[in-house]
Amino acid sequence: MKLFHACHEGRLQMTRRGALLGLGTASMLAGLKPARAATASLPRLVVIDTMGGLDGLSVVAPYGDPNLAKLRAQIMAPAVGQPGGMFDLGGFYGLHPAMPNFYAMYKAGQAAVVHAVGNVGYTRSHFEGQDYLQSGAPTLLTSGWLNRVMGLVQGVGMMQSGINLGTMAPLLVRGGVETAGWAPDPFAQLASQSANDLQNLLSPDPLLGPAYQAGFADRAVFNTLMKANPYPSGLTSLQTFAWAAGDFLGAPNGPQIAALQTPSFDTHEDQVARLNTGLAELDTALLMLKTKLGAAWANTVVMTMTEFGRTAAANGDASSGTDHGTGFAVLLAGGAVRGGQVFGTWPGLAAAQLYQGRDLAPTTDIRSVAMGILEQHLGLPASAMPTIFPGAGSLQPMMGLVTG
């Protein structure tokens, strides 16, 4: 994990936490190099962690299941065909009305949904759920599954660099394979001087000196891209990161894999208003990715994931929210997605069909979704899956999600 992230002005920051994480990595590999020219034909992968437990039953509501309205009538979006109503996804599912851009992609065959998905370990703890989700294993590891993907992509000769968009590096991208990181810096002038001072201070150090120099090499790449096309003012943090990710992955010498995290979707109360705001932000971020990726969008897959879903029934009090649940929905977008359909086996919402009598029952493992994309989109061999997802056993990839 690289110790530094470039800012909008092309400057770098270093944090104590970043340094400690970096010292724990297994190796320090070369950073982004302009000579590693990519083309639009190379597959791109963007993983968005919708943190907090995104309610899949609201994002993609199975309105054709007669039990849905009985469980959560007070928090459902207006029906398909009503003013401000859900977008119809084929007569059984309805997309949340705050996501018109995703719906347009769906209708164009560039977006899809996998419903009733479960995390690696069924837990209602945010902390344990994120650990399972990001490590990709039933036991906590010190590296993330996407970091291991980056290492295997190197091994088959594809572009070796990935990038994390955010102020902190999540477990998902930590590990022995170096990744770049970017976040805007509100203290640009101070950071510039600090960067130069730190470079002079750390240059004699055999570990930190070369790492810092690699950070400056990355800065030159990022600085050129961002100055050529700076992001607009007034964006949220997620939209800013999506804009930058599209720029970086769409560039001729950019990375191939990106990771982003959203603000929390933990909707214990006031769920309708919070989802309207959060999903609209996510929807705009997806459109920004598509716009900024340009020609590279045709060979891109964007995949969302979350640590758990929400309870099938709305809370019984006046909070108008939902509690921590189990099954959730995965959103897929990109020119390489086999779009216009909802994948997965629907388990039903009758009382006897709910997981532990309260949650949407998972019928697809999140690792199966990822495996199918990694094999069919990134071209990784099936033999690599036990390395990426230790402990997955006989779990099979979900095929047919992408056009490759």
N, C-alpha and C positions, 0 to 999 in steps of 0.2 A: 504494500500500500504506500503510495507516495505520500510524503509528509506535508505537502503543500498544496494549496489550491490557488488558481489564478483568479483575479477579480476582473470586473468589467473594464478597468483601465489597464489591464495587463500586468498588474502587480500581484505579489504573492503574500500570503499570510502563513504563519506557522503557529499552531496552538500546542499547549503542553499535552493535551489529550492526543492530538495527531502525532506528536513525537513518540509518545508511549506506545501507541498502536503500531507505528512504523517500526520501532525497535523490536517488536515481537514478530515481524514477518520472517518467512523462511529465506527469502532471497531478495536482492535488489536488482531488478532487471532494467534494461534501457527504457527510457520514456518515449513519448511520441517523437517520431522523426519525420520531417517533411519528405524525406526520400522514400518513405513507405507509402507510396501513392496508392490510393484506393480508387475504385471505379464504382459507378452507380450499380453495376451488376453484382457486386459483393453483397451478401445478405447482411442486413442490419437487424439487431434485436434491441428493443427498449423494454425494460421491466419497470413497472410503476407499482410501488407498494402503497395501496390505499389503506393507510394505517388506521387502527382503531376499531376495526370490525365493521366493514361496509355491509349494509343490509341489502343482500341480493334480492330479497323478496319485494323490495321497493324499487331497486334499480331496474330489474327485469321482472315485473309482476306476473305470475301465472294466473291471470284473471279467468282463464278457462277452468281452473280448479274451483269447484263450488265452495270449498272450505275456506278459501282465502278471505272473502268478505266477512265470513263469520268470525274470523280470528282477528282481523285488523281493519275493520271498516273505517274507524276514525282516523287512520293515518294513511289510507290509500290515496293515490293521486286520482284525479277525475278520470272517468272511464274513457276508453277509445271513442272518438267521435264527439265528445263533449268539449266545450270551450276550455282550453288549457289542459286537455286530456292527454293520456298516454299515447305514444306512437305504437301502432299495431305491428307486431312481428310475426304475423301469420295466423292469427285466429285463436291463439292460446296464451301467448305471452304479450305483454305490453311494456315498452321502454319508457322510463321516466321522462316526463315532458321537459325537464331541464336539459335534455341531451339531444338537441336537434342536429348538431354536427355529426355525432355518432350515428344518428338515424340516417342521415344522408349517406354516410359511408356504408352503412348496412344495406341500404337500397341499391347502392352502386356496386355491391359485391365486395366491399373492402372492409367489412367489419362483421364480427360474429360474437356469439355468446356461448360459454359453456356453463350450464347451470347445475346446481346441486353438487358443488365441489367441496371437498373437505381438506383440511390441513393435514400435515404429516401426523401430528398427535392431536387428538380431540381434547382440547382444553378450553376453558372459558377465562383463562388468565391472559391478559395482554402480553405480559412479559414472556411467559412460557410459549405462547402462541407465536410471537415474533421470533423467538429462538428457533422453534421448529421450522417455521416458514422460511427463514433466511439461511439457516444452516442446511436445510434440506434433508435432515436425518432425524430419526426418532430419539437420538441423544444429542445433547449440545456439543457442537464442535467449535473449534477456534477459527474456522474459515467458513465462508459462505459458498453456496452452490454456484452462484454466478461467477465468483472468483475462480472456482475450479473449471468452469466452462471456458473462461478466458485462457487458462493454461492449456486446455486441450485444443482450443481453436488454434493456438500457436503450433501445437504439435502436428496438425494436419496442414500447416502452411498458410492459413488464412491470416488476416491482419490480427496482430496480437494484443492491441491495446483496447481497453475499455475505459469508460469515464463515469464517475459518480457526480451527479449534479446535486449539490447541497452543502450546507455548512459543516456537517458531520458525516463520517464514513460509517454506514450501517454494516452490520455483520455480513450482509449479503455480498459485499464487495471486498471484505477483508480476507487476507490469506497470503499465500506465498507468491502470487502473481501480481506484479505491480500494476496499479491502475492510476489514471490521472483523476484529478478532482477540480471542480470549478464552482465558485460562488461569487456573487457581486460583493464588493468591499466598500462599505460606507465611509471608511477612513483611508481613502486611496492615497492621499499625499503622505500621511504618516506611514502608511504601509510601505510605500516606495522607499523611504529612507530607512525604515526598519529592515526591509529586505536586503538592502546593500550592507547595512551594519552586520546583519546576521551572516551574510555571505563571507564577509571578512573574518568574522569570529569563528565560523565553523569550517572554513576551508582546510585547516590542518587536520581536522578530525577524519580518520579513515572511513568511518561509517556515514556520518552526517554530511561531510563535505561533498562527496560524490552525489548523494541524494539531493542536496540543495542545488547543485549544478544541473542535475536532470530536471529539477523544477523550473529552473530558468530556461531550459530548452523548451519545455512545454509552454512557458509563458510567451515565448516568441510566436508559437503557433496560434495560441488562443488570442493573443493581442491583435494579430493580423486579422483574424476572422471577425472579432468583435468590433474593431474599429471600422472595418469595411461595411459592417451591417449591424450597428448597435441596436439593442432591443428598445422598444418604445417605452415611454414613461407610463406610469399608472398601472403596470401589471402586478398581479399578486406574485408571491414567491414561486408558487408552482408554475404559473404561466411564464415567468422569467426563466426558470430552469428548462421548461419545455422548449422555449424559443432558442435558448443556447444549445440544448441538446440537438435540435434539428440543424442548427448551423454547424456544429462540430461533426455530427455523423454524416451530414450531406456534403462536407468539404472534401476535395480531392485527396487530402492527406489526413483526414480525420479518423477517429476511432470507429470501431464496428459495433460495439455494445455500450449501452448506457443504462444507468439506474437512477430512478427518481423516487422520492417519497412525497406523499400528500400530507396536508394537515389532517388532524384526527377526524375520523368518521364515527366516533363513539357517541351514539345518539340515544342516551338514556332518557332525554327529555327534549321537548320541542323538536321532534324529529322532522316534521314536515318542512319547517322553515330551514333547519340546518341542512337537510338534504338538498333543498332547492338551491341553496347557496353553494354548497360543496360540489354538487354534481355539475352545476353550471360552470364552475371554475375548472373542473376536470375536463368537461366537454370542450371548453375553449382551449385548454392545453393540448388536447388531442388534435384539434384543428391547427394549432400552431406548429406542432410536430410535422404534420402533413405538409403544411405550406413551406416550412423552412427546409425540410428534407429534399424538396424538389424532385428531381429524377430518381433519387435514391428511395423515395417512398414506394416505388413499384416493387422493390425487393426488401421491404421492411415488415417486421411483425412487432406490434406493440402489445404487451401482455400485462394485465393488471392482476394483482393478488392481494389477499388480506388475511389476517390471522384467524378470523372466524366470522360467521354470519351473525344474525340477530335472531332472537326468539320468534317463533312463528306467530304468536299472539302478541298484541300490543300490551304494554303494562296496564295493570288493572286499576291504577290510580289516575290522578289528573295530570301526570307528567307528559302524556302523549308521546311516549318513546318506546324503546324496546331494550331488552337486556341482552347480555352476551349469549350468543347461540353457537351453531355449529356449521351447517351448510351455507355456502355463499355462491356468488356468480363471478365468473372470470370474463372480462371484456377483452376482445381481441380486435385490433385494428391494423390496417396496413395493406399495401398493394399486393403483398404475398399471402394474405389471408383468404381462405376459401369462404367468402362472406355470404351474407344474406340468409343465415340460418342459426338456429339455437341447437347446440350440441348437448349431449348428455342424456341420461335416463331420468325421467321425472319420477320421484318416489311417491308423490301425493302428500296431501296435508290433512288427511283424516287423522283422528286421534291415534289410531293404532299404527299409523304410518310415520308418525313423528319420532325423531330420535330422542330417547329417554322421555317420551311423552310431551316434548316442548319445542323441539327444534326441527328445521328442515334437515332431513336425513341425507348425508352425503352419499352419492353413488359413483363419484369419480374422485380420485386422489389428485391433488394439485401437482404432484410429481409426474403423474401420467400425462397431464396437459403439457408440462414443461418438456418432458421427454419427447413427445411427439414433435414439438416445435424444434427442439435441438437436433433431432435426427433428420427430419424432413426439410427444415429450413436452413439450419447451419451446417448440415451434412455430417454431423458427428456420428460415429459408429455406435451400434447398440452395445458393443463391448465396453464403451466408455461410461455407460450409465451407472454401473455400480461405483465408479470413482466419483461421479458427480453427486449421486444420491446414495451414500452408504446406508445399508440396512433396508433398502427398498425390496429386497428379496425377489420374488417372481412378478413384481408389478410390471405391467406392460404399458408401452407408450400409447397415447391416444392419437391414432393416425387420422389423416384426412382434414386436419385443421388448416393446413396451408396448401398452396398450389404446387409446391415443389415435389 
